[in-house]
Structure formats: C-alpha cells, structure tokens
C-alpha cells in the first residue's frame, strides 16, 4: 500500500517531467493501445509502476516505427502477447489529460498467443485478464470508456 501511495503522490511530477522532455523531443506524441480479448471474453489489463490504475496495454510510437510495429512491440513487452491476425482499428483519440498534443490509436486484438510474462517487470507491476463485470476498481476512466464503446454500444468519443 505504501508503494501505491508514493506512486500516486509522484505521478503528477513524473508526468510533467516526461511531457516537458517530449515537448522538445517530439512535436506530437502518438501512442497505441490494444483491447486484447481472450476466448472467454476477458480483457487484458496492465498496471504500471509509474502511473496509477489499470490500463489497456500499449505505449508510445517511436521515431521510425509504424503504429502496427509499435503495437506489436508494446504487446510483447507488456504482456508477452503476439497477435495472430491483423488488429482491428477501434479509434483514434485525443488525450488532452496528458498534453495538448497527445493522440492514442486503439486496436482490438482477438486472435493472439501469449508467450510468457511482461518483458520489463520493473515497469509492469501487475497484469491479467479480467471479466468485464470484474474489472479492478481502479481501472482508468479511459479504459472503461473504450470498453463501453466496444461492448455496450456507447458513442465513440474523439477524446480519451
């Protein structure tokens, strides 16, 4: 519990430092996330060491990398997950909570194989598949919104 409290207290400062760096290093930040659904209909979520809550797996698109390459890399790094079919685009979202220039591309992955655990255990402190009616209480608002769009017919929002 103490680690979660410290992480929560430091999160705003860490975000400011990272986004100040990104402001000068990148004109626009672009990220990818995936809604990974197993055969039982459960959703794969991750919990990072540096930000609060449970999230869809994903991360930043690096210079010289396609969105698809970034998605494949992030899924392998964060969950040992390798898509077996091309992911389906769910939407592109403006994430103004992070910065005024951050966009997130979300894909749906239904066919995959899982090849072990996350590659960076210092970054991913917990992970797993969760039933829609049993998501962790601190699943993020953005994650819940994307799931409601996909499964409940909620209107697709342009904002994260």
N, C-alpha and C positions, 0 to 999 in steps of 0.2 A: 504493500500500500504506500509506503514512503516513496518508493521509486516513481509510482504513478503521480503522486503529489508533486514531486520535484520536476518530473517531465512536464506536467501541466503548468507549473509556475514558470519554467524556462521556455516553453513553446513560443510565446509571442516574441521574445528576444531572438531566438534562433531563426524564426521566420523572417524577421526584419533584416538580420544579417545576411541570410541567404538571398533574399529578394533584392537587397541593395547590390550584392555581387552580381546577380542575374541581370539587373537593370543595365549594368555596364558591359557585361559579357554577352548579353543577348538582347536583341531589340524586342523580341516577342518570346514568351515561354509557351511551349506546347507540350502537353502530356498525353499519355494514353492510359486507359483503364479497361479492365475486362470484367464482364459479368460472366463468370465461369459457373456453369450449371452441370452438376453430375447427373447420372441416370436416375437417381432418386428425387431429382428436382431441388437439391440443396445448392446453396450459393457459397462459393469460396470467398472468404474474407481474411484479411491480414491486419495485424496490429503492429505498428512501427514503434521503434524505441524513441523516436524524436518528435512524434506528434500524437495527440490523444485520439482515442476512439478506434473503432474497427472500420476498415476501408475496403473497397474493391482493390484488387491488386493492380499495380501499374506504377508509372513514373514518367520522368522526362524523356523527350525525344532528343537524342544527342546530335550535334552537328554531323552532317554526312549520313545520317541514319534515316531510313524511311519510317513512317508510322508503323507499318507492319513489322519491320525489324525491331523497332523499339518495343512493341507489344510482345513479340516472341521472347526478347531478352528479359523484359521485366517479369513475364510469367514464369520463366525458368528460374530467375534469381529469387523471386518472392515465394514461389510455390512448387518448384520442380515440375511445372506444367508445360507440356508441349502440345499445341493444337494439332489435331489430325486433319482438320478441314479448314478452309479459309474462314476466319472470323466474320461475323455479320455486323455491319455498322449499325449502331443504335442511335448515335447522335453526336453532335459537336456542341460543347457547352462553354460559355464564358464564365470563368471562375473569378469574379471580382473580389471575393473574400481574400484570395491570395494576393492578387495585384490587378492593376488596371489593364494588364496585357497578357493574362494567362488564359489559355484555352485547353480544354480536355476533350479528347476524342474517345468515345466509349464504344467498345465492341462486345458482342455476345459470342461466347465460346461454349458449344455444347458437346463437341467431339474432341477428346484430348486423352492423353495418357499422363500420369503423374510419375515422375522419375525421381522420387526421393523428397527430401526436405528443402526448405529455403537455403540458398547458397550463402547468405550473409546473416548468420544468426544474431549478430550484434545489431542489425537493422530491423529484422523481423523477429519480434519477441514472442509472438503467438500467431497461430493461423488455424484454419479449419473450414470444413463445410458445415453450413447451418441451414436448417429448415426455415422457410420463410416465416413461419409462426414462432420461431425460436431464435431469432437474431439476438446477439448480445445487446444488452440495454444501451451501451454506449456506441452503437453503430451510428455512423455520422449521418447527418441530415441529407447530404448529397447522395450518399449510398442508398438511403431509404427512398429518396425521390426517384433515382434511376430504376430501382426495383419496382416501384409503384407504376412507373411509365410502362415498363416491360410486361408486368404481370397483371396489373389491375386496371389498365386502360386509362391511367392518368394522362393528361395532356403533356406532350413533350415540351419541356421548358427550354428556352435558349440559355438559361443561366444555371450554373451548378448549384 
